[in-house]
Amino acid sequence: MRQLATDADQDLPFSGPWASGAPAIAAYCASMLGAPTHLVAGIGQDTAGDTIRGRLSAAGVTCHESSGGRLRPTATAHISHYRDGHRDFDFTVGGTAATTVLEADLASLPESAAWLHLSGSALLFGEPLATSAMSALRRARASGATVSVDPNVRAEALTPASAAVLTEALTLAHVIFPSTGELEVLGLSVAGLTGRGATVCATDGPHGARLETPGGTWLIPAGSSDAVDTDGAGDSFAGGYIAASMAGATPQEAARAGSRAAAESIAVPGPMQAELTRCPIR
């Protein structure tokens, strides 16, 4: 869940609450754009949880809730936006339903997945979620799935141990969606990752994205949009990219689809609110 202060300097009222969470946003967008999508998550039995369930259901996402999540509150985030462009984040994740995902909650989903997407925040916010998320990634990759990772680095939650696990996840990924500076924080380079065969699509807000593969580099312009709320734009990009890829798009076509999805998502208040438009791949 997320609430948004549009300008803390002016003491404006909060908008929302909105359904949110990096994995949920990516799942919402991928499903809205036609990819059969399953999400394993810890969601509380409360009003906030019902809001998230409602948006996932509206998008057609099949949600597999952790067995222990019903006994805890839904995780929340409060975000304050300032006129100079910076944002303050206040997360309440520890002790919530979000961290309760167990290995047993995965069932056989990793083995049946054609594509597994992991948000790095799942590796940073606590156990047993972190161990279960890495297990899902390793199992899906071993079974032949395409694996993508959004580093989603949260500096306040990064420890040497969690940085090591996140680095491992990135070196196992086929597709990586970093924001500006995230790879450098982890001591990784685009050249090193593409040298392993990975595709790296780095997003940079209104400046678009830089797609780098073992076969070349392309600059993808940002989609045309009047930005209203940019939170979750990177996750929306990932969801659009994944849906297009699963429909047979090339990396360049998928990146353009991701750019369109992000543009549509930021044109309305709140993540997981846009009625995304499907566009022909070619």
PyMOL commands that set and color helices and strands:
alter all, ss='L'
color gray80, all
select helices_A, chain A and resi 8-10+22-32+47-59+69-71+97-99+103-106+109-112+120-123+129-142+155-157+160-172+182-185+190-195+205-207+233-246+251-265
alter helices_A, ss='H'
color red, helices_A
select strands_A, chain A and resi 2-5+14-18+38-41+62-65+76-81+87-92+115-119+146-150+175-176+199-203+209-213+216-220
alter strands_A, ss='S'
color yellow, strands_A
deselect
rebuild
show_as cartoon
